[in-house]
Amino acid sequence: AVYLTIGAVIFLAILDAVTTLVGIRRGLFREVNPLLEGALAVHVAWFLLLKGGCTMLWGAVMVRESWRRWIPLANAGIGGAYSLIVLRSLWYLS
């Protein structure tokens, strides 16, 4: 179950990065995370590397700590919140 959740979050992270970049180019969004905003100011590749790195770090923590009882609840909360964020971005772009 942990690996399925990690796969879903990686997919959502890619979709989030794409919708964020498209929304910024259209003038609809701005990046509110100061680290990602700084990376985006340097180059799009740095933004994508940092976003992917944060997602991979989260995935590594989830795999390492998968034996803890609270991990499924945390995964459900994170996955649900991330889904809502991506859906909201897609709705604004349409």
Residue pairs with C-beta under 8 A, 6 or more apart in sequence:
1 72
1 75
2 62
2 63
2 66
2 71
2 75
3 63
5 62
5 75
5 79
6 59
6 62
6 63
8 79
9 55
9 58
9 59
9 78
9 79
9 82
10 55
10 59
12 79
12 82
12 83
12 86
13 51
13 52
13 55
13 82
15 86
15 90
16 51
16 82
16 85
16 86
16 89
17 47
17 48
17 51
17 52
19 86
19 89
19 90
19 93
20 29
20 31
20 89
21 44
21 47
22 93
23 29
23 89
23 92
23 93
24 30
24 31
24 40
26 93
28 92
28 93
29 89
29 92
30 37
31 37
31 40
31 47
35 50
36 47
36 50
36 51
39 46
39 47
39 49
39 50
40 46
40 47
58 78
62 71
62 75
65 71
